[in-house]
Amino acid sequence: MKTNVFKLMALMLTVLIFSSLNLQSGKAADKKTIEISLPSIQCGMCVKTLKNALGKTEGIIESKIDLKNKKATITFDDSETNSEKIEAVITDAGYDANDKPANADAYEKLSPCCKKPE
């Protein structure tokens, strides 16, 4: 009798483990990473502003902003967002994203150090 209970418990544990692995592998398939050019960022405050805006965006898992090379590497769940929406978050924060220009009203509200030199 004890042997049957242990076999049943082992079978249930095996099913649970495989079910968990299948759920995790499904999530990984939704994860994508893109690179976005940020030609208008100027300083650390720009980085902070963008990190804040991207951090509030549903579906973004991680964002890394490289000030020196003026680019962002963004990992996101593509079942919740996409590259066009991410570009829109950046432009709505006042910065150019790839070939998309910054929202003019948002750009005007940026600190002077964040504006492109004239």
C-alpha positions as CSV (number, residue, x, y, z in Angstrom):
1,M,0.0,0.0,0.0
2,K,2.8,2.4,0.9
3,T,4.5,1.6,-2.4
4,N,1.4,2.7,-4.4
5,V,1.2,6.0,-2.4
6,F,4.8,6.7,-3.2
7,K,4.4,5.9,-6.9
8,L,1.3,8.1,-7.1
9,M,3.2,11.0,-5.3
10,A,6.2,10.5,-7.7
11,L,3.9,10.6,-10.7
12,M,2.1,13.8,-9.5
13,L,5.5,15.4,-8.9
14,T,6.7,14.5,-12.3
15,V,3.6,15.9,-14.0
16,L,3.9,19.1,-11.9
17,I,7.5,19.6,-12.9
18,F,6.8,19.1,-16.6
19,S,3.8,21.4,-16.5
20,S,6.0,24.1,-14.9
21,L,8.7,23.7,-17.5
22,N,6.1,24.1,-20.3
23,L,4.7,27.2,-18.8
24,Q,8.2,28.8,-18.4
25,S,9.2,27.9,-22.0
26,G,6.0,29.5,-23.3
27,K,6.9,32.8,-21.5
28,A,10.4,32.8,-22.9
29,A,9.0,32.6,-26.4
30,D,7.3,36.0,-25.8
31,K,10.5,37.7,-24.8
32,K,12.2,39.9,-27.4
33,T,15.1,42.3,-27.4
34,I,15.5,45.3,-29.7
35,E,17.9,48.1,-30.1
36,I,16.7,51.7,-30.6
37,S,18.8,54.6,-31.7
38,L,18.5,57.7,-29.4
39,P,20.2,60.4,-31.5
40,S,18.9,63.3,-29.3
41,I,20.0,62.1,-25.8
42,Q,22.6,64.5,-24.3
43,C,23.3,63.7,-20.6
44,G,22.6,61.6,-17.6
45,M,19.3,63.4,-17.0
46,C,18.1,62.2,-20.4
47,V,19.0,58.6,-19.4
48,K,17.1,59.0,-16.1
49,T,14.1,60.4,-17.8
50,L,14.0,57.6,-20.4
51,K,14.6,54.9,-17.8
52,N,11.7,56.3,-15.8
53,A,9.3,56.4,-18.8
54,L,10.3,52.9,-20.0
55,G,10.1,51.5,-16.5
56,K,6.4,52.6,-16.3
57,T,5.6,50.9,-19.6
58,E,3.7,47.6,-19.3
59,G,5.6,44.7,-21.0
60,I,9.1,46.1,-20.7
61,I,11.2,43.7,-18.8
62,E,14.5,45.6,-18.9
63,S,16.0,48.7,-20.5
64,K,19.7,49.6,-20.9
65,I,20.6,53.0,-22.2
66,D,24.0,53.7,-23.6
67,L,24.6,57.4,-23.5
68,K,28.0,57.2,-25.2
69,N,26.6,55.3,-28.2
70,K,23.2,56.9,-28.0
71,K,21.2,53.7,-28.1
72,A,18.8,51.7,-25.9
73,T,18.7,47.9,-25.7
74,I,15.2,47.0,-24.5
75,T,13.9,43.5,-23.6
76,F,10.1,43.2,-23.6
77,D,7.2,40.8,-23.6
78,D,5.9,40.9,-27.1
79,S,2.5,39.7,-26.0
80,E,2.1,43.0,-24.1
81,T,3.9,45.6,-26.2
82,N,5.9,46.0,-29.4
83,S,8.7,48.1,-30.9
84,E,6.3,50.8,-32.3
85,K,4.8,51.3,-28.8
86,I,8.2,51.5,-27.3
87,E,9.3,54.1,-29.8
88,A,6.2,56.1,-28.9
89,V,7.0,56.0,-25.2
90,I,10.5,57.5,-26.1
91,T,9.1,60.2,-28.4
92,D,6.4,61.1,-25.9
93,A,9.2,61.6,-23.3
94,G,10.7,64.2,-25.7
95,Y,13.4,62.2,-27.4
96,D,14.0,61.0,-31.0
97,A,13.7,57.2,-31.4
98,N,15.2,55.7,-34.5
99,D,13.7,57.8,-37.3
100,K,10.7,59.0,-35.2
101,P,11.0,62.6,-34.0
102,A,10.4,63.6,-30.4
103,N,7.0,65.0,-29.4
104,A,7.6,68.8,-29.7
105,D,5.6,69.6,-26.5
106,A,7.5,67.1,-24.5
107,Y,10.8,68.2,-25.9
108,E,10.1,71.8,-24.9
109,K,9.6,70.7,-21.3
110,L,13.0,69.0,-21.0
111,S,15.7,70.6,-19.0
112,P,18.1,72.8,-21.0
113,C,20.9,70.2,-20.6
114,C,18.7,67.7,-22.4
115,K,18.1,69.8,-25.5
116,K,20.2,69.4,-28.6
117,P,22.9,72.1,-28.9
118,E,22.0,74.7,-31.5
